[in-house]
Amino acid sequence: MTTNRLEAFSDGVLAIVITIMVLELKAPHEVTLKSLIPEIPVFASYLFSFIYIGIYWNNHHHLFQAAQKVNGKILWANLHLLFWLSLIPFTTSWLGENHLSATPVALYGFNLLMSAVAYFILQSYILKHHGKDFVLKKAIGRDLKGKLSVVLYIVGLFLSFLSTWIAVVLYAVVAIIWLIPDKRIERNLE
């Protein structure tokens, strides 16, 4: 089976996830700029999560641009990824509303960790389904970015109970790693 329906469904889910997150932003009743100050943590958590969803959407697109076919395992692995990504609005809201308290920061990190694990599983099933000469296998290589991301999420998750700021910085470092354009897949597809 082709990837078209899976891609369209995934795009729709991610669009809904972003919509749910933006609906959590509440406008203050006052009309002064000062009234926006209490909303800064909520907006910052939204922005952070929007970037993360964008990173996943972008990489998901590249993954399925390379894939020519899917099977049942890939469909379920994709749903597994979408499950964890669909929880991001909840963890984002809790994080923003509680101003970097330890438990919301830890849960947010756990959500990011499980999303990364789910993406790794999806990627692995796609690689297995396409064989050893698959262009994506060559492009991904040893997947140092993916492995480093998981390590940083785990460290951040545990550090969130000691220093929420260090944990958030580690989560941001992972986002920055993935924001740096990675042309491996595009280069190998051409």
C-alpha positions in Angstrom: 0.0 0.0 0.0 1.2 3.5 -0.7 2.0 6.2 1.8 -0.6 8.8 0.7 -3.4 8.1 3.2 -1.0 7.7 6.1 0.6 11.1 5.3 -2.7 12.8 4.9 -4.0 11.4 8.2 -0.8 12.3 10.0 -0.9 15.9 8.7 -4.5 16.2 9.9 -3.7 15.0 13.4 -0.7 17.3 13.7 -2.8 20.2 12.5 -5.4 19.4 15.2 -2.6 19.2 17.8 -1.4 22.7 16.9 -5.0 24.0 16.9 -5.6 22.6 20.4 -2.4 24.1 21.7 -3.3 27.6 20.3 -6.8 27.4 21.8 -5.1 27.1 25.2 -3.8 30.7 24.8 -6.2 33.0 26.6 -6.3 36.7 25.9 -6.3 38.9 29.1 -9.4 41.0 29.8 -7.3 44.1 30.2 -6.1 46.1 27.2 -2.6 47.0 28.4 0.6 45.4 27.4 1.3 44.8 31.1 -1.6 42.4 31.3 0.2 40.1 28.9 3.1 39.6 31.3 1.4 36.8 33.3 0.8 35.0 29.9 4.5 34.9 28.9 5.1 31.3 30.4 2.0 30.0 28.7 3.0 31.6 25.3 6.6 30.4 25.8 5.5 26.8 26.3 3.2 27.1 23.3 6.1 28.4 21.1 8.4 25.6 22.3 5.8 22.9 21.6 4.9 24.5 18.2 8.6 24.2 17.2 8.6 20.6 18.4 5.5 19.7 16.4 7.0 21.4 13.4 10.2 19.4 13.8 8.2 16.2 13.9 6.0 17.2 11.0 9.1 18.1 8.9 11.0 14.9 9.7 7.8 12.8 9.2 7.4 14.4 5.8 11.0 13.5 4.9 10.6 10.0 6.2 7.6 9.3 4.0 9.0 11.2 1.0 11.6 8.4 1.0 9.2 5.5 1.8 7.5 4.0 -1.2 5.2 1.6 0.7 3.8 0.9 4.1 2.5 -2.2 5.9 0.5 -2.8 9.1 3.5 -2.5 11.4 4.3 0.9 9.9 0.6 2.0 10.3 0.6 1.0 14.0 4.0 2.6 14.6 2.7 5.8 13.0 -0.3 5.8 15.3 2.0 5.2 18.3 3.9 8.3 17.3 0.7 10.3 16.8 -0.5 9.2 20.2 2.5 10.7 22.0 2.4 13.8 19.9 -1.3 14.3 20.6 -0.4 14.5 24.3 1.8 17.5 23.8 -1.0 20.0 24.1 -1.8 18.6 27.6 1.8 18.6 28.8 2.4 22.0 27.2 -0.6 23.5 29.0 0.4 22.1 32.4 4.0 23.3 31.9 2.9 26.8 31.0 0.3 27.1 33.7 2.7 26.0 36.5 5.7 28.1 35.6 8.3 25.4 35.3 7.4 23.3 38.3 9.3 20.1 38.6 6.5 17.6 37.9 5.1 19.3 34.8 8.7 19.7 33.4 9.4 16.0 34.0 6.1 15.0 32.4 6.8 17.3 29.4 10.2 15.6 29.1 8.7 12.2 29.4 6.3 13.1 26.6 9.2 14.3 24.4 11.2 11.2 25.2 8.3 8.9 24.3 7.7 10.8 21.1 11.3 10.3 20.2 11.2 6.6 21.0 8.0 6.3 18.9 9.6 8.1 16.0 12.6 5.7 16.2 10.3 2.7 16.2 8.5 4.1 13.1 11.8 4.8 11.3 13.0 1.3 12.2 9.9 -0.4 10.7 10.2 1.7 7.5 13.8 0.7 7.1 13.1 -3.0 7.7 10.2 -2.9 5.2 12.3 -1.4 2.4 15.4 -3.6 2.6 19.1 -3.0 3.0 19.7 -0.9 -0.1 17.0 1.6 0.8 18.1 5.2 0.3 16.9 6.2 3.7 19.1 3.7 5.5 22.1 5.4 3.9 20.8 8.8 4.7 20.2 8.1 8.4 23.5 6.3 8.9 24.1 5.7 12.6 21.4 8.2 13.6 23.6 10.1 16.1 21.1 12.9 16.3 18.3 10.5 17.3 20.4 8.7 19.9 21.7 11.9 21.4 18.2 13.3 21.6 17.0 10.3 23.6 20.0 10.6 26.0 19.4 14.4 26.5 15.7 13.7 27.2 16.5 11.1 29.8 19.0 13.3 31.5 16.6 16.3 31.4 13.8 14.2 32.8 15.8 13.2 35.8 17.4 16.6 36.3 13.9 18.2 36.2 13.6 17.4 39.9 16.9 19.1 40.7 16.8 22.0 38.3 13.9 22.7 36.0 15.9 25.3 34.1 18.7 22.8 33.2 16.0 20.3 32.1 14.3 22.9 29.9 17.7 23.9 28.4 18.4 20.3 27.6 15.0 20.0 25.9 15.8 23.2 24.0 19.2 21.8 22.9 17.5 18.9 21.3 15.1 21.2 19.4 18.1 23.2 18.2 19.9 20.1 17.1 16.9 19.2 14.9 16.3 22.8 13.7 19.7 22.8 12.1 18.8 21.7 8.6 19.7 18.1 7.9 20.0 17.6 4.1 21.0 13.9 4.3 17.6 12.6 3.2 17.1 15.2 0.5 20.6 14.7 -0.9 20.2 10.9 -1.0 16.8 11.1 -2.7 18.1 13.3 -5.5 
